[in-house]
Amino acid sequence: MTLSSRTGSGRTPRFSSISQRRQAIHYITHPDGHSERLVHAFQLRYLFRFEAEHLLARSGFEVEQLYAGVDKSAYGSQYPGDLVFVARKTTRVPDLNDVVAGGRKDEGR
């Protein structure tokens, strides 16, 4: 079986920023020669850095590293880059009064 994924005409996969839905199209060729086209629509929500850090902190995670890609390139070295977080589950329950946007403790307020 052969699987190939493409978006047609070499364009970026379809994504609607309004509904935040994306389509992945896969073309499968089976050993007996027949082929099929599978379309999978799914919802995808983009997060900003500080929003992701805040959600991780509220869920009891501590961010250890932040990279701009899976190749561990430094955050900010690529634009636009991906957000790749390395986070560890903390043993303490987060105090939501200490958590502010960005997942940092309120130090001076």
Biopython code that builds the backbone (N, CA, C, O; Angstrom):
import numpy as np
from Bio.PDB.StructureBuilder import StructureBuilder

atoms = [
    (1, "MET", "N", (0.846, -1.165, 0.000)),
    (1, "MET", "CA", (0.000, 0.000, 0.000)),
    (1, "MET", "C", (0.895, 1.232, 0.000)),
    (1, "MET", "O", (1.888, 1.288, 0.725)),
    (2, "THR", "N", (0.542, 2.203, -0.805)),
    (2, "THR", "CA", (1.273, 3.457, -0.890)),
    (2, "THR", "C", (0.372, 4.579, -0.415)),
    (2, "THR", "O", (-0.785, 4.673, -0.825)),
    (3, "LEU", "N", (0.900, 5.424, 0.447)),
    (3, "LEU", "CA", (0.137, 6.561, 0.956)),
    (3, "LEU", "C", (0.870, 7.826, 0.576)),
    (3, "LEU", "O", (2.062, 7.969, 0.849)),
    (4, "SER", "N", (0.165, 8.740, -0.051)),
    (4, "SER", "CA", (0.760, 10.050, -0.323)),
    (4, "SER", "C", (-0.228, 11.109, 0.126)),
    (4, "SER", "O", (-1.440, 10.953, -0.022)),
    (5, "SER", "N", (0.297, 12.168, 0.666)),
    (5, "SER", "CA", (-0.544, 13.278, 1.113)),
    (5, "SER", "C", (-0.175, 14.497, 0.296)),
    (5, "SER", "O", (1.003, 14.818, 0.136)),
    (6, "ARG", "N", (-1.163, 15.159, -0.209)),
    (6, "ARG", "CA", (-0.904, 16.386, -0.948)),
    (6, "ARG", "C", (-2.142, 17.266, -0.860)),
    (6, "ARG", "O", (-3.218, 16.822, -0.457)),
    (7, "THR", "N", (-1.971, 18.469, -1.231)),
    (7, "THR", "CA", (-3.068, 19.416, -1.114)),
    (7, "THR", "C", (-3.602, 19.842, -2.466)),
    (7, "THR", "O", (-4.547, 20.627, -2.535)),
    (8, "GLY", "N", (-3.024, 19.347, -3.526)),
    (8, "GLY", "CA", (-3.486, 19.728, -4.859)),
    (8, "GLY", "C", (-2.883, 21.056, -5.274)),
    (8, "GLY", "O", (-2.933, 22.021, -4.510)),
    (9, "SER", "N", (-2.327, 21.124, -6.442)),
    (9, "SER", "CA", (-1.720, 22.332, -7.007)),
    (9, "SER", "C", (-0.550, 22.844, -6.182)),
    (9, "SER", "O", (-0.168, 24.005, -6.328)),
    (10, "GLY", "N", (0.027, 22.022, -5.326)),
    (10, "GLY", "CA", (1.181, 22.418, -4.548)),
    (10, "GLY", "C", (0.915, 23.519, -3.535)),
    (10, "GLY", "O", (1.850, 24.174, -3.073)),
    (11, "ARG", "N", (-0.336, 23.728, -3.189)),
    (11, "ARG", "CA", (-0.658, 24.800, -2.247)),
    (11, "ARG", "C", (-0.637, 24.285, -0.817)),
    (11, "ARG", "O", (-0.591, 23.080, -0.569)),
    (12, "THR", "N", (-0.673, 25.217, 0.105)),
    (12, "THR", "CA", (-0.735, 24.894, 1.521)),
    (12, "THR", "C", (-2.064, 24.203, 1.816)),
    (12, "THR", "O", (-3.073, 24.530, 1.191)),
    (13, "PRO", "N", (-2.086, 23.245, 2.766)),
    (13, "PRO", "CA", (-3.358, 22.612, 3.107)),
    (13, "PRO", "C", (-4.417, 23.649, 3.464)),
    (13, "PRO", "O", (-4.115, 24.706, 4.018)),
    (14, "ARG", "N", (-5.640, 23.329, 3.140)),
    (14, "ARG", "CA", (-6.727, 24.271, 3.360)),
    (14, "ARG", "C", (-6.946, 24.509, 4.850)),
    (14, "ARG", "O", (-7.036, 23.571, 5.642)),
    (15, "PHE", "N", (-7.029, 25.785, 5.210)),
    (15, "PHE", "CA", (-7.281, 26.157, 6.600)),
    (15, "PHE", "C", (-8.116, 27.413, 6.615)),
    (15, "PHE", "O", (-7.801, 28.384, 5.927)),
    (16, "SER", "N", (-9.182, 27.401, 7.395)),
    (16, "SER", "CA", (-10.017, 28.577, 7.555)),
    (16, "SER", "C", (-9.717, 29.201, 8.907)),
    (16, "SER", "O", (-9.938, 28.573, 9.942)),
    (17, "SER", "N", (-9.216, 30.433, 8.909)),
    (17, "SER", "CA", (-8.901, 31.087, 10.180)),
    (17, "SER", "C", (-10.160, 31.472, 10.943)),
    (17, "SER", "O", (-10.096, 31.736, 12.143)),
    (18, "ILE", "N", (-11.292, 31.507, 10.273)),
    (18, "ILE", "CA", (-12.547, 31.854, 10.950)),
    (18, "ILE", "C", (-13.088, 30.653, 11.712)),
    (18, "ILE", "O", (-13.365, 30.753, 12.907)),
    (19, "SER", "N", (-13.242, 29.522, 11.038)),
    (19, "SER", "CA", (-13.780, 28.327, 11.702)),
    (19, "SER", "C", (-12.683, 27.486, 12.340)),
    (19, "SER", "O", (-12.977, 26.563, 13.099)),
    (20, "GLN", "N", (-11.421, 27.790, 12.042)),
    (20, "GLN", "CA", (-10.253, 27.063, 12.525)),
    (20, "GLN", "C", (-10.351, 25.569, 12.187)),
    (20, "GLN", "O", (-10.041, 24.711, 13.013)),
    (21, "ARG", "N", (-10.787, 25.280, 10.961)),
    (21, "ARG", "CA", (-10.860, 23.909, 10.476)),
    (21, "ARG", "C", (-9.836, 23.720, 9.371)),
    (21, "ARG", "O", (-9.573, 24.625, 8.579)),
    (22, "ARG", "N", (-9.275, 22.544, 9.338)),
    (22, "ARG", "CA", (-8.243, 22.218, 8.357)),
    (22, "ARG", "C", (-8.613, 20.908, 7.680)),
    (22, "ARG", "O", (-9.309, 20.077, 8.262)),
    (23, "GLN", "N", (-8.149, 20.726, 6.458)),
    (23, "GLN", "CA", (-8.381, 19.481, 5.732)),
    (23, "GLN", "C", (-7.060, 18.837, 5.367)),
    (23, "GLN", "O", (-6.147, 19.493, 4.865)),
    (24, "ALA", "N", (-6.972, 17.541, 5.628)),
    (24, "ALA", "CA", (-5.834, 16.752, 5.161)),
    (24, "ALA", "C", (-6.372, 15.784, 4.116)),
    (24, "ALA", "O", (-7.362, 15.092, 4.353)),
    (25, "ILE", "N", (-5.722, 15.738, 2.968)),
    (25, "ILE", "CA", (-6.167, 14.858, 1.890)),
    (25, "ILE", "C", (-5.082, 13.806, 1.664)),
    (25, "ILE", "O", (-3.919, 14.143, 1.443)),
    (26, "HIS", "N", (-5.469, 12.538, 1.721)),
    (26, "HIS", "CA", (-4.533, 11.429, 1.543)),
    (26, "HIS", "C", (-4.979, 10.601, 0.340)),
    (26, "HIS", "O", (-6.162, 10.303, 0.179)),
    (27, "TYR", "N", (-4.017, 10.238, -0.494)),
    (27, "TYR", "CA", (-4.265, 9.374, -1.646)),
    (27, "TYR", "C", (-3.603, 8.034, -1.359)),
    (27, "TYR", "O", (-2.394, 7.966, -1.134)),
    (28, "ILE", "N", (-4.397, 6.971, -1.368)),
    (28, "ILE", "CA", (-3.896, 5.639, -1.025)),
    (28, "ILE", "C", (-3.992, 4.732, -2.248)),
    (28, "ILE", "O", (-5.037, 4.652, -2.895)),
    (29, "THR", "N", (-2.892, 4.051, -2.557)),
    (29, "THR", "CA", (-2.880, 3.050, -3.619)),
    (29, "THR", "C", (-2.665, 1.694, -2.956)),
    (29, "THR", "O", (-1.634, 1.459, -2.327)),
    (30, "HIS", "N", (-3.634, 0.816, -3.099)),
    (30, "HIS", "CA", (-3.591, -0.507, -2.472)),
    (30, "HIS", "C", (-2.772, -1.481, -3.325)),
    (30, "HIS", "O", (-2.565, -1.234, -4.513)),
    (31, "PRO", "N", (-2.303, -2.589, -2.729)),
    (31, "PRO", "CA", (-1.495, -3.567, -3.470)),
    (31, "PRO", "C", (-2.182, -4.106, -4.729)),
    (31, "PRO", "O", (-1.515, -4.449, -5.704)),
    (32, "ASP", "N", (-3.522, -4.178, -4.704)),
    (32, "ASP", "CA", (-4.218, -4.699, -5.891)),
    (32, "ASP", "C", (-4.388, -3.649, -6.981)),
    (32, "ASP", "O", (-4.967, -3.926, -8.031)),
    (33, "GLY", "N", (-3.874, -2.420, -6.727)),
    (33, "GLY", "CA", (-3.885, -1.388, -7.759)),
    (33, "GLY", "C", (-4.981, -0.350, -7.629)),
    (33, "GLY", "O", (-4.880, 0.727, -8.218)),
    (34, "HIS", "N", (-6.032, -0.650, -6.868)),
    (34, "HIS", "CA", (-7.076, 0.376, -6.770)),
    (34, "HIS", "C", (-6.641, 1.462, -5.793)),
    (34, "HIS", "O", (-5.881, 1.216, -4.856)),
    (35, "SER", "N", (-7.137, 2.649, -6.035)),
    (35, "SER", "CA", (-6.727, 3.784, -5.192)),
    (35, "SER", "C", (-7.959, 4.459, -4.619)),
    (35, "SER", "O", (-9.072, 4.320, -5.125)),
    (36, "GLU", "N", (-7.719, 5.186, -3.561)),
    (36, "GLU", "CA", (-8.803, 5.937, -2.943)),
    (36, "GLU", "C", (-8.265, 7.259, -2.410)),
    (36, "GLU", "O", (-7.073, 7.408, -2.138)),
    (37, "ARG", "N", (-9.166, 8.196, -2.273)),
    (37, "ARG", "CA", (-8.839, 9.523, -1.756)),
    (37, "ARG", "C", (-9.587, 9.692, -0.439)),
    (37, "ARG", "O", (-10.812, 9.584, -0.396)),
    (38, "LEU", "N", (-8.847, 9.958, 0.630)),
    (38, "LEU", "CA", (-9.451, 10.174, 1.937)),
    (38, "LEU", "C", (-9.286, 11.634, 2.327)),
    (38, "LEU", "O", (-8.188, 12.186, 2.261)),
    (39, "VAL", "N", (-10.373, 12.246, 2.729)),
    (39, "VAL", "CA", (-10.342, 13.632, 3.187)),
    (39, "VAL", "C", (-10.709, 13.632, 4.656)),
    (39, "VAL", "O", (-11.760, 13.127, 5.052)),
    (40, "HIS", "N", (-9.830, 14.203, 5.454)),
    (40, "HIS", "CA", (-10.053, 14.260, 6.895)),
    (40, "HIS", "C", (-10.081, 15.727, 7.306)),
    (40, "HIS", "O", (-9.072, 16.426, 7.217)),
    (41, "ALA", "N", (-11.246, 16.187, 7.758)),
    (41, "ALA", "CA", (-11.367, 17.566, 8.242)),
    (41, "ALA", "C", (-11.269, 17.534, 9.765)),
    (41, "ALA", "O", (-11.862, 16.676, 10.418)),
    (42, "PHE", "N", (-10.521, 18.472, 10.315)),
    (42, "PHE", "CA", (-10.379, 18.517, 11.766)),
    (42, "PHE", "C", (-10.211, 19.953, 12.222)),
    (42, "PHE", "O", (-9.822, 20.832, 11.453)),
    (43, "GLN", "N", (-10.514, 20.166, 13.494)),
    (43, "GLN", "CA", (-10.379, 21.504, 14.057)),
    (43, "GLN", "C", (-8.973, 21.682, 14.595)),
    (43, "GLN", "O", (-8.417, 20.790, 15.236)),
    (44, "LEU", "N", (-8.417, 22.832, 14.328)),
    (44, "LEU", "CA", (-7.055, 23.144, 14.742)),
    (44, "LEU", "C", (-7.070, 24.538, 15.341)),
    (44, "LEU", "O", (-7.537, 25.489, 14.715)),
    (45, "ARG", "N", (-6.557, 24.653, 16.552)),
    (45, "ARG", "CA", (-6.541, 25.951, 17.206)),
    (45, "ARG", "C", (-5.101, 26.350, 17.462)),
    (45, "ARG", "O", (-4.350, 25.619, 18.108)),
    (46, "TYR", "N", (-4.721, 27.510, 16.954)),
    (46, "TYR", "CA", (-3.378, 28.027, 17.183)),
    (46, "TYR", "C", (-3.319, 28.713, 18.542)),
    (46, "TYR", "O", (-4.289, 29.335, 18.976)),
    (47, "LEU", "N", (-2.176, 28.595, 19.207)),
    (47, "LEU", "CA", (-1.959, 29.245, 20.498)),
    (47, "LEU", "C", (-0.779, 30.195, 20.393)),
    (47, "LEU", "O", (0.184, 29.931, 19.673)),
    (48, "PHE", "N", (-0.861, 31.290, 21.109)),
    (48, "PHE", "CA", (0.277, 32.179, 21.250)),
    (48, "PHE", "C", (1.159, 31.647, 22.373)),
    (48, "PHE", "O", (0.702, 30.870, 23.211)),
    (49, "ARG", "N", (2.406, 32.060, 22.389)),
    (49, "ARG", "CA", (3.368, 31.554, 23.363)),
    (49, "ARG", "C", (2.860, 31.707, 24.802)),
    (49, "ARG", "O", (2.842, 30.739, 25.561)),
    (50, "PHE", "N", (2.453, 32.910, 25.168)),
    (50, "PHE", "CA", (2.081, 33.149, 26.561)),
    (50, "PHE", "C", (0.769, 32.459, 26.928)),
    (50, "PHE", "O", (0.558, 32.100, 28.086)),
    (51, "GLU", "N", (-0.100, 32.276, 25.958)),
    (51, "GLU", "CA", (-1.333, 31.533, 26.193)),
    (51, "GLU", "C", (-1.006, 30.068, 26.494)),
    (51, "GLU", "O", (-1.571, 29.482, 27.417)),
    (52, "ALA", "N", (-0.100, 29.481, 25.721)),
    (52, "ALA", "CA", (0.294, 28.087, 25.941)),
    (52, "ALA", "C", (0.993, 27.928, 27.287)),
    (52, "ALA", "O", (0.732, 26.968, 28.011)),
    (53, "GLU", "N", (1.887, 28.871, 27.631)),
    (53, "GLU", "CA", (2.574, 28.804, 28.922)),
    (53, "GLU", "C", (1.581, 28.914, 30.072)),
    (53, "GLU", "O", (1.708, 28.210, 31.074)),
    (54, "HIS", "N", (0.609, 29.778, 29.933)),
    (54, "HIS", "CA", (-0.416, 29.953, 30.965)),
    (54, "HIS", "C", (-1.235, 28.672, 31.138)),
    (54, "HIS", "O", (-1.481, 28.238, 32.264)),
    (55, "LEU", "N", (-1.651, 28.075, 30.036)),
    (55, "LEU", "CA", (-2.437, 26.838, 30.113)),
    (55, "LEU", "C", (-1.629, 25.699, 30.717)),
    (55, "LEU", "O", (-2.156, 24.906, 31.498)),
    (56, "LEU", "N", (-0.350, 25.615, 30.360)),
    (56, "LEU", "CA", (0.503, 24.591, 30.954)),
    (56, "LEU", "C", (0.634, 24.801, 32.463)),
    (56, "LEU", "O", (0.536, 23.845, 33.232)),
    (57, "ALA", "N", (0.855, 26.045, 32.887)),
    (57, "ALA", "CA", (0.990, 26.341, 34.313)),
    (57, "ALA", "C", (-0.295, 26.030, 35.071)),
    (57, "ALA", "O", (-0.250, 25.477, 36.170)),
    (58, "ARG", "N", (-1.417, 26.376, 34.502)),
    (58, "ARG", "CA", (-2.709, 26.090, 35.156)),
    (58, "ARG", "C", (-2.978, 24.596, 35.249)),
    (58, "ARG", "O", (-3.728, 24.143, 36.113)),
    (59, "SER", "N", (-2.361, 23.838, 34.354)),
    (59, "SER", "CA", (-2.540, 22.386, 34.359)),
    (59, "SER", "C", (-1.485, 21.675, 35.197)),
    (59, "SER", "O", (-1.455, 20.445, 35.245)),
    (60, "GLY", "N", (-0.618, 22.441, 35.859)),
    (60, "GLY", "CA", (0.365, 21.853, 36.745)),
    (60, "GLY", "C", (1.677, 21.473, 36.077)),
    (60, "GLY", "O", (2.386, 20.592, 36.563)),
    (61, "PHE", "N", (2.006, 22.125, 34.975)),
    (61, "PHE", "CA", (3.273, 21.871, 34.285)),
    (61, "PHE", "C", (4.195, 23.067, 34.423)),
    (61, "PHE", "O", (3.741, 24.207, 34.527)),
    (62, "GLU", "N", (5.479, 22.802, 34.424)),
    (62, "GLU", "CA", (6.485, 23.848, 34.446)),
    (62, "GLU", "C", (7.293, 23.753, 33.155)),
    (62, "GLU", "O", (7.823, 22.692, 32.824)),
    (63, "VAL", "N", (7.383, 24.855, 32.435)),
    (63, "VAL", "CA", (8.112, 24.879, 31.170)),
    (63, "VAL", "C", (9.607, 24.863, 31.461)),
    (63, "VAL", "O", (10.121, 25.725, 32.173)),
    (64, "GLU", "N", (10.298, 23.874, 30.901)),
    (64, "GLU", "CA", (11.748, 23.777, 31.074)),
    (64, "GLU", "C", (12.492, 24.376, 29.896)),
    (64, "GLU", "O", (13.530, 25.011, 30.082)),
    (65, "GLN", "N", (11.977, 24.184, 28.680)),
    (65, "GLN", "CA", (12.619, 24.707, 27.472)),
    (65, "GLN", "C", (11.547, 25.114, 26.479)),
    (65, "GLN", "O", (10.437, 24.581, 26.483)),
    (66, "LEU", "N", (11.894, 26.062, 25.634)),
    (66, "LEU", "CA", (11.030, 26.480, 24.543)),
    (66, "LEU", "C", (11.894, 26.580, 23.299)),
    (66, "LEU", "O", (12.924, 27.253, 23.300)),
    (67, "TYR", "N", (11.467, 25.903, 22.231)),
    (67, "TYR", "CA", (12.220, 25.890, 20.982)),
    (67, "TYR", "C", (11.360, 26.430, 19.848)),
    (67, "TYR", "O", (10.136, 26.507, 19.956)),
    (68, "ALA", "N", (12.030, 26.805, 18.751)),
    (68, "ALA", "CA", (11.343, 27.308, 17.563)),
    (68, "ALA", "C", (11.018, 26.195, 16.570)),
    (68, "ALA", "O", (10.378, 26.452, 15.550)),
    (69, "GLY", "N", (11.447, 24.965, 16.849)),
    (69, "GLY", "CA", (11.168, 23.839, 15.959)),
    (69, "GLY", "C", (11.602, 22.544, 16.597)),
    (69, "GLY", "O", (12.261, 22.538, 17.637)),
    (70, "VAL", "N", (11.226, 21.432, 15.961)),
    (70, "VAL", "CA", (11.571, 20.117, 16.500)),
    (70, "VAL", "C", (13.067, 19.828, 16.404)),
    (70, "VAL", "O", (13.555, 18.862, 16.990)),
    (71, "ASP", "N", (13.795, 20.667, 15.663)),
    (71, "ASP", "CA", (15.255, 20.509, 15.589)),
    (71, "ASP", "C", (15.955, 21.205, 16.761)),
    (71, "ASP", "O", (17.180, 21.321, 16.779)),
    (72, "LYS", "N", (15.168, 21.665, 17.733)),
    (72, "LYS", "CA", (15.646, 22.345, 18.941)),
    (72, "LYS", "C", (16.349, 23.668, 18.640)),
    (72, "LYS", "O", (17.249, 24.082, 19.371)),
    (73, "SER", "N", (15.934, 24.320, 17.569)),
    (73, "SER", "CA", (16.500, 25.640, 17.280)),
    (73, "SER", "C", (15.973, 26.638, 18.307)),
    (73, "SER", "O", (14.860, 26.499, 18.816)),
    (74, "ALA", "N", (16.785, 27.635, 18.600)),
    (74, "ALA", "CA", (16.458, 28.605, 19.645)),
    (74, "ALA", "C", (15.164, 29.342, 19.323)),
    (74, "ALA", "O", (14.909, 29.700, 18.173)),
    (75, "TYR", "N", (14.347, 29.565, 20.355)),
    (75, "TYR", "CA", (13.115, 30.318, 20.171)),
    (75, "TYR", "C", (13.463, 31.718, 19.681)),
    (75, "TYR", "O", (14.345, 32.374, 20.236)),
    (76, "GLY", "N", (12.772, 32.172, 18.645)),
    (76, "GLY", "CA", (13.020, 33.480, 18.074)),
    (76, "GLY", "C", (13.990, 33.466, 16.908)),
    (76, "GLY", "O", (14.168, 34.482, 16.235)),
    (77, "SER", "N", (14.624, 32.318, 16.662)),
    (77, "SER", "CA", (15.590, 32.244, 15.568)),
    (77, "SER", "C", (14.926, 32.052, 14.210)),
    (77, "SER", "O", (15.560, 32.263, 13.176)),
    (78, "GLN", "N", (13.676, 31.659, 14.203)),
    (78, "GLN", "CA", (12.932, 31.446, 12.962)),
    (78, "GLN", "C", (11.634, 32.222, 13.037)),
    (78, "GLN", "O", (10.979, 32.247, 14.079)),
    (79, "TYR", "N", (11.261, 32.853, 11.938)),
    (79, "TYR", "CA", (9.968, 33.507, 11.893)),
    (79, "TYR", "C", (9.308, 33.173, 10.571)),
    (79, "TYR", "O", (9.932, 33.368, 9.529)),
    (80, "PRO", "N", (8.094, 32.686, 10.557)),
    (80, "PRO", "CA", (7.402, 32.226, 11.752)),
    (80, "PRO", "C", (7.946, 30.870, 12.163)),
    (80, "PRO", "O", (8.259, 30.044, 11.305)),
    (81, "GLY", "N", (8.059, 30.639, 13.405)),
    (81, "GLY", "CA", (8.550, 29.352, 13.901)),
    (81, "GLY", "C", (7.440, 28.594, 14.596)),
    (81, "GLY", "O", (6.362, 29.129, 14.854)),
    (82, "ASP", "N", (7.717, 27.364, 14.887)),
    (82, "ASP", "CA", (6.784, 26.577, 15.668)),
    (82, "ASP", "C", (7.072, 26.821, 17.139)),
    (82, "ASP", "O", (8.133, 27.332, 17.497)),
    (83, "LEU", "N", (6.133, 26.458, 17.979)),
    (83, "LEU", "CA", (6.353, 26.492, 19.423)),
    (83, "LEU", "C", (6.485, 25.055, 19.890)),
    (83, "LEU", "O", (5.531, 24.280, 19.813)),
    (84, "VAL", "N", (7.659, 24.702, 20.369)),
    (84, "VAL", "CA", (7.889, 23.359, 20.894)),
    (84, "VAL", "C", (8.274, 23.526, 22.355)),
    (84, "VAL", "O", (9.331, 24.068, 22.675)),
    (85, "PHE", "N", (7.402, 23.052, 23.234)),
    (85, "PHE", "CA", (7.618, 23.176, 24.676)),
    (85, "PHE", "C", (8.131, 21.865, 25.243)),
    (85, "PHE", "O", (7.671, 20.790, 24.858)),
    (86, "VAL", "N", (9.079, 21.958, 26.155)),
    (86, "VAL", "CA", (9.490, 20.833, 26.985)),
    (86, "VAL", "C", (9.008, 21.212, 28.378)),
    (86, "VAL", "O", (9.479, 22.190, 28.959)),
    (87, "ALA", "N", (8.073, 20.441, 28.909)),
    (87, "ALA", "CA", (7.472, 20.775, 30.203)),
    (87, "ALA", "C", (7.465, 19.546, 31.099)),
    (87, "ALA", "O", (7.399, 18.409, 30.633)),
    (88, "ARG", "N", (7.534, 19.805, 32.379)),
    (88, "ARG", "CA", (7.536, 18.733, 33.377)),
    (88, "ARG", "C", (6.339, 18.936, 34.304)),
    (88, "ARG", "O", (6.043, 20.057, 34.717)),
    (89, "LYS", "N", (5.667, 17.853, 34.618)),
    (89, "LYS", "CA", (4.549, 17.897, 35.560)),
    (89, "LYS", "C", (5.102, 18.197, 36.946)),
    (89, "LYS", "O", (6.009, 17.514, 37.422)),
    (90, "THR", "N", (4.559, 19.207, 37.583)),
    (90, "THR", "CA", (5.007, 19.558, 38.923)),
    (90, "THR", "C", (4.228, 18.743, 39.946)),
    (90, "THR", "O", (3.126, 18.269, 39.668)),
    (91, "THR", "N", (4.802, 18.587, 41.119)),
    (91, "THR", "CA", (4.129, 17.802, 42.160)),
    (91, "THR", "C", (3.157, 18.655, 42.954)),
    (91, "THR", "O", (2.260, 18.129, 43.613)),
    (92, "ARG", "N", (3.330, 19.975, 42.894)),
    (92, "ARG", "CA", (2.428, 20.838, 43.648)),
    (92, "ARG", "C", (1.223, 21.209, 42.791)),
    (92, "ARG", "O", (1.305, 21.253, 41.563)),
    (93, "VAL", "N", (0.124, 21.469, 43.448)),
    (93, "VAL", "CA", (-1.074, 21.931, 42.765)),
    (93, "VAL", "C", (-0.903, 23.429, 42.535)),
    (93, "VAL", "O", (-0.571, 24.154, 43.473)),
    (94, "PRO", "N", (-1.120, 23.912, 41.312)),
    (94, "PRO", "CA", (-0.893, 25.335, 41.055)),
    (94, "PRO", "C", (-1.890, 26.201, 41.809)),
    (94, "PRO", "O", (-3.084, 25.903, 41.841)),
    (95, "ASP", "N", (-1.395, 27.271, 42.414)),
    (95, "ASP", "CA", (-2.243, 28.265, 43.051)),
    (95, "ASP", "C", (-2.598, 29.271, 41.971)),
    (95, "ASP", "O", (-1.736, 30.014, 41.501)),
    (96, "LEU", "N", (-3.858, 29.297, 41.577)),
    (96, "LEU", "CA", (-4.257, 30.133, 40.447)),
    (96, "LEU", "C", (-4.089, 31.613, 40.741)),
    (96, "LEU", "O", (-4.078, 32.416, 39.808)),
    (97, "ASN", "N", (-3.957, 32.005, 42.002)),
    (97, "ASN", "CA", (-3.684, 33.403, 42.323)),
    (97, "ASN", "C", (-2.251, 33.777, 41.974)),
    (97, "ASN", "O", (-1.947, 34.953, 41.778)),
    (98, "ASP", "N", (-1.359, 32.774, 41.894)),
    (98, "ASP", "CA", (0.043, 33.023, 41.552)),
    (98, "ASP", "C", (0.291, 32.990, 40.053)),
    (98, "ASP", "O", (1.323, 33.468, 39.581)),
    (99, "VAL", "N", (-0.645, 32.432, 39.306)),
    (99, "VAL", "CA", (-0.449, 32.253, 37.867)),
    (99, "VAL", "C", (-0.980, 33.472, 37.130)),
    (99, "VAL", "O", (-2.134, 33.861, 37.307)),
    (100, "VAL", "N", (-0.136, 34.068, 36.307)),
    (100, "VAL", "CA", (-0.543, 35.186, 35.459)),
    (100, "VAL", "C", (-0.257, 34.799, 34.021)),
    (100, "VAL", "O", (0.360, 33.762, 33.778)),
    (101, "ALA", "N", (-0.687, 35.598, 33.071)),
    (101, "ALA", "CA", (-0.436, 35.291, 31.660)),
    (101, "ALA", "C", (1.049, 35.043, 31.451)),
    (101, "ALA", "O", (1.887, 35.824, 31.899)),
    (102, "GLY", "N", (1.356, 33.992, 30.793)),
    (102, "GLY", "CA", (2.741, 33.635, 30.555)),
    (102, "GLY", "C", (3.229, 32.558, 31.496)),
    (102, "GLY", "O", (4.363, 32.097, 31.374)),
    (103, "GLY", "N", (2.389, 32.149, 32.433)),
    (103, "GLY", "CA", (2.749, 31.051, 33.323)),
    (103, "GLY", "C", (3.805, 31.430, 34.352)),
    (103, "GLY", "O", (4.484, 30.553, 34.886)),
    (104, "ARG", "N", (3.952, 32.703, 34.635)),
    (104, "ARG", "CA", (4.957, 33.140, 35.609)),
    (104, "ARG", "C", (4.275, 33.564, 36.886)),
    (104, "ARG", "O", (3.136, 34.031, 36.868)),
    (105, "LYS", "N", (4.968, 33.402, 37.991)),
    (105, "LYS", "CA", (4.416, 33.843, 39.264)),
    (105, "LYS", "C", (4.435, 35.361, 39.343)),
    (105, "LYS", "O", (5.331, 36.022, 38.819)),
    (106, "ASP", "N", (3.432, 35.888, 40.006)),
    (106, "ASP", "CA", (3.347, 37.327, 40.221)),
    (106, "ASP", "C", (4.327, 37.702, 41.315)),
    (106, "ASP", "O", (4.116, 37.378, 42.484)),
    (107, "GLU", "N", (5.404, 38.388, 40.939)),
    (107, "GLU", "CA", (6.460, 38.674, 41.902)),
    (107, "GLU", "C", (6.340, 40.055, 42.518)),
    (107, "GLU", "O", (6.735, 40.242, 43.669)),
    (108, "GLY", "N", (5.816, 41.016, 41.803)),
    (108, "GLY", "CA", (5.860, 42.358, 42.319)),
    (108, "GLY", "C", (4.509, 43.006, 42.577)),
    (108, "GLY", "O", (4.433, 44.216, 42.792)),
    (109, "ARG", "N", (3.459, 42.226, 42.558)),
    (109, "ARG", "CA", (2.127, 42.835, 42.718)),
    (109, "ARG", "C", (1.475, 42.474, 44.010)),
    (109, "ARG", "O", (0.357, 42.911, 44.280)),
]
sb = StructureBuilder()
sb.init_structure("model")
sb.init_model(0)
sb.init_chain("A")
sb.init_seg("    ")
for serial, (resi, resn, name, xyz) in enumerate(atoms, 1):
    if name == "N":
        sb.init_residue(resn, " ", resi, " ")
    sb.init_atom(name, np.array(xyz, "f"), 0.0, 1.0, " ", f" {name:<3s}", serial, name[0])
structure = sb.get_structure()
